[in-house]
Every structure is written in structure tokens, then in C-alpha cells.
Amino acid sequence: MSFQGTMVNGVIVLDPPAQIPDGTRVEVIPTAPKPQGADDEPTLAFMLKYAGTAKDLPPDFAAQHDHYIHGTPKK
């Protein structure tokens, strides 16, 4: 079982509805905070920045990407 929370003034405040009895030993593993603005840009908009940047691809790469990447027969 795991819980998530936030450090506030030196105290870990767990997200509701977490209820852990007093005296329970816990292990705290900090995670890196998300970079500011990480959720501001939708995934598609993020990916579109890279559209057209790959050079020297076969003209049918989009339609046949499984063939070129995984070696499956062309369709």
C-alpha cells in the first residue's frame, strides 16, 4: 500500500483519504517535483513540435512504419 502527500513546513501532509494510525512506522521516498509548466502543454501539441524533423525516411514510412521498425511484411 502506498500513499502520496506533500511536504509542508517540515511535515508530510498526506492526500485524503489516507488514514494511518499514530505510531505506524513509514518509509518516505521523495519524488522529484514536476517541472513548472509540465502539464501546461497537451501531448499532441508537444509532439507536433517534432513533426517533419526526421529526414531521409522512405516516402511510405507513415503507412508502413511497422515494416521499417519491426520488420513486419508490408501491407
Distance bins in CASP14 RR format, pairs under 12 A and 6 or more apart:
PFRMAT RR
TARGET T0000
AUTHOR 0000-0000-0000
RMODE 2
METHOD distances of the structure
MODEL  1
1 18 0 0 0 0 1 0 0 0 0 0 0
1 19 0 0 0 0 0 1 0 0 0 0 0
1 20 0 0 0 0 1 0 0 0 0 0 0
1 24 0 0 0 0 0 1 0 0 0 0 0
1 26 0 0 0 0 0 1 0 0 0 0 0
1 27 0 0 0 0 0 1 0 0 0 0 0
2 14 0 0 0 0 0 1 0 0 0 0 0
2 15 0 0 0 0 0 1 0 0 0 0 0
2 18 0 0 0 0 1 0 0 0 0 0 0
2 20 0 0 0 0 0 1 0 0 0 0 0
2 26 0 0 0 0 0 1 0 0 0 0 0
2 27 0 0 0 0 1 0 0 0 0 0 0
2 28 0 0 0 0 0 1 0 0 0 0 0
2 29 0 0 0 0 1 0 0 0 0 0 0
2 31 0 0 0 0 0 1 0 0 0 0 0
3 12 0 0 0 0 1 0 0 0 0 0 0
3 13 0 0 0 0 0 1 0 0 0 0 0
3 14 1 0 1 0 0 0 0 0 0 0 0
3 15 1 0 0 1 0 0 0 0 0 0 0
3 16 0 0 0 0 0 1 0 0 0 0 0
3 17 0 0 0 0 1 0 0 0 0 0 0
3 18 1 0 1 0 0 0 0 0 0 0 0
3 19 0 0 0 0 1 0 0 0 0 0 0
3 20 1 0 0 1 0 0 0 0 0 0 0
3 24 0 0 0 0 0 1 0 0 0 0 0
3 26 0 0 0 0 1 0 0 0 0 0 0
3 27 0 0 0 0 0 1 0 0 0 0 0
3 28 0 0 0 0 0 1 0 0 0 0 0
3 29 0 0 0 0 0 1 0 0 0 0 0
4 12 0 0 0 0 1 0 0 0 0 0 0
4 13 0 0 0 0 0 1 0 0 0 0 0
4 14 1 0 0 1 0 0 0 0 0 0 0
4 15 1 0 1 0 0 0 0 0 0 0 0
4 16 0 0 0 0 0 1 0 0 0 0 0
4 17 0 0 0 0 0 1 0 0 0 0 0
4 18 0 0 0 0 1 0 0 0 0 0 0
4 28 0 0 0 0 0 1 0 0 0 0 0
4 29 0 0 0 0 0 1 0 0 0 0 0
4 30 0 0 0 0 0 1 0 0 0 0 0
4 31 0 0 0 0 1 0 0 0 0 0 0
5 11 0 0 0 0 0 1 0 0 0 0 0
5 12 1 0 0 1 0 0 0 0 0 0 0
5 13 1 0 0 1 0 0 0 0 0 0 0
5 14 1 0 1 0 0 0 0 0 0 0 0
5 15 1 0 1 0 0 0 0 0 0 0 0
5 16 0 0 0 0 1 0 0 0 0 0 0
5 18 1 0 0 1 0 0 0 0 0 0 0
5 20 0 0 0 0 0 1 0 0 0 0 0
5 26 0 0 0 0 0 1 0 0 0 0 0
5 28 0 0 0 0 1 0 0 0 0 0 0
5 29 0 0 0 0 0 1 0 0 0 0 0
5 30 0 0 0 0 0 1 0 0 0 0 0
5 31 0 0 0 0 1 0 0 0 0 0 0
5 33 0 0 0 0 0 1 0 0 0 0 0
6 12 1 0 0 1 0 0 0 0 0 0 0
6 13 1 0 1 0 0 0 0 0 0 0 0
6 14 0 0 0 0 1 0 0 0 0 0 0
6 15 1 0 0 1 0 0 0 0 0 0 0
6 16 0 0 0 0 0 1 0 0 0 0 0
6 18 0 0 0 0 0 1 0 0 0 0 0
6 28 0 0 0 0 0 1 0 0 0 0 0
6 30 0 0 0 0 0 1 0 0 0 0 0
6 31 0 0 0 0 0 1 0 0 0 0 0
6 33 0 0 0 0 1 0 0 0 0 0 0
7 13 1 0 0 1 0 0 0 0 0 0 0
7 14 0 0 0 0 0 1 0 0 0 0 0
7 28 0 0 0 0 1 0 0 0 0 0 0
7 30 0 0 0 0 1 0 0 0 0 0 0
7 31 0 0 0 0 0 1 0 0 0 0 0
7 33 0 0 0 0 0 1 0 0 0 0 0
8 14 0 0 0 0 0 1 0 0 0 0 0
8 15 0 0 0 0 0 1 0 0 0 0 0
10 28 0 0 0 0 0 1 0 0 0 0 0
11 28 0 0 0 0 0 1 0 0 0 0 0
12 18 0 0 0 0 0 1 0 0 0 0 0
12 20 0 0 0 0 0 1 0 0 0 0 0
12 26 0 0 0 0 1 0 0 0 0 0 0
12 27 0 0 0 0 0 1 0 0 0 0 0
12 28 1 0 0 1 0 0 0 0 0 0 0
12 29 0 0 0 0 0 1 0 0 0 0 0
12 30 0 0 0 0 1 0 0 0 0 0 0
14 20 1 0 0 1 0 0 0 0 0 0 0
14 24 0 0 0 0 0 1 0 0 0 0 0
14 26 0 0 0 0 1 0 0 0 0 0 0
14 28 0 0 0 0 0 1 0 0 0 0 0
18 24 0 0 0 0 0 1 0 0 0 0 0
18 26 0 0 0 0 0 1 0 0 0 0 0
20 26 1 0 0 1 0 0 0 0 0 0 0
32 38 0 0 0 0 0 1 0 0 0 0 0
33 39 0 0 0 0 0 1 0 0 0 0 0
34 40 0 0 0 0 0 1 0 0 0 0 0
35 41 0 0 0 0 0 1 0 0 0 0 0
37 46 0 0 0 0 0 1 0 0 0 0 0
38 46 0 0 0 0 0 1 0 0 0 0 0
39 46 0 0 0 0 0 1 0 0 0 0 0
40 46 0 0 0 0 1 0 0 0 0 0 0
41 47 0 0 0 0 1 0 0 0 0 0 0
41 48 0 0 0 0 0 1 0 0 0 0 0
41 49 0 0 0 0 1 0 0 0 0 0 0
42 48 0 0 0 0 1 0 0 0 0 0 0
42 49 0 0 0 0 0 1 0 0 0 0 0
43 49 0 0 0 0 0 1 0 0 0 0 0
43 50 0 0 0 0 0 1 0 0 0 0 0
44 50 0 0 0 0 0 1 0 0 0 0 0
44 51 0 0 0 0 0 1 0 0 0 0 0
45 51 0 0 0 0 0 1 0 0 0 0 0
47 53 0 0 0 0 0 1 0 0 0 0 0
51 62 0 0 0 0 0 1 0 0 0 0 0
52 61 0 0 0 0 0 1 0 0 0 0 0
52 62 0 0 0 0 0 1 0 0 0 0 0
54 61 0 0 0 0 1 0 0 0 0 0 0
54 62 0 0 0 0 0 1 0 0 0 0 0
54 65 0 0 0 0 0 1 0 0 0 0 0
54 68 0 0 0 0 0 1 0 0 0 0 0
55 61 0 0 0 0 0 1 0 0 0 0 0
56 68 0 0 0 0 0 1 0 0 0 0 0
57 63 0 0 0 0 0 1 0 0 0 0 0
57 64 0 0 0 0 0 1 0 0 0 0 0
57 65 0 0 0 0 1 0 0 0 0 0 0
57 68 0 0 0 0 1 0 0 0 0 0 0
57 69 0 0 0 0 0 1 0 0 0 0 0
58 64 1 0 0 1 0 0 0 0 0 0 0
58 65 0 0 0 0 1 0 0 0 0 0 0
58 67 0 0 0 0 1 0 0 0 0 0 0
58 68 1 0 0 1 0 0 0 0 0 0 0
58 69 0 0 0 0 0 1 0 0 0 0 0
58 74 0 0 0 0 0 1 0 0 0 0 0
59 68 0 0 0 0 0 1 0 0 0 0 0
60 66 0 0 0 0 0 1 0 0 0 0 0
60 67 0 0 0 0 1 0 0 0 0 0 0
60 68 0 0 0 0 1 0 0 0 0 0 0
60 74 0 0 0 0 1 0 0 0 0 0 0
60 75 0 0 0 0 0 1 0 0 0 0 0
61 67 0 0 0 0 1 0 0 0 0 0 0
61 68 1 0 1 0 0 0 0 0 0 0 0
61 69 0 0 0 0 1 0 0 0 0 0 0
61 74 0 0 0 0 0 1 0 0 0 0 0
62 68 0 0 0 0 0 1 0 0 0 0 0
62 69 0 0 0 0 0 1 0 0 0 0 0
63 74 0 0 0 0 1 0 0 0 0 0 0
63 75 1 0 0 1 0 0 0 0 0 0 0
64 70 0 0 0 0 0 1 0 0 0 0 0
64 71 0 0 0 0 1 0 0 0 0 0 0
64 72 0 0 0 0 1 0 0 0 0 0 0
64 73 0 0 0 0 1 0 0 0 0 0 0
64 74 1 0 1 0 0 0 0 0 0 0 0
64 75 1 0 0 1 0 0 0 0 0 0 0
65 71 0 0 0 0 0 1 0 0 0 0 0
65 72 0 0 0 0 1 0 0 0 0 0 0
65 74 0 0 0 0 0 1 0 0 0 0 0
65 75 0 0 0 0 0 1 0 0 0 0 0
66 72 1 0 1 0 0 0 0 0 0 0 0
66 73 0 0 0 0 1 0 0 0 0 0 0
66 74 0 0 0 0 1 0 0 0 0 0 0
66 75 0 0 0 0 1 0 0 0 0 0 0
67 73 1 0 0 1 0 0 0 0 0 0 0
67 74 1 0 1 0 0 0 0 0 0 0 0
67 75 1 0 0 1 0 0 0 0 0 0 0
68 74 0 0 0 0 1 0 0 0 0 0 0
END
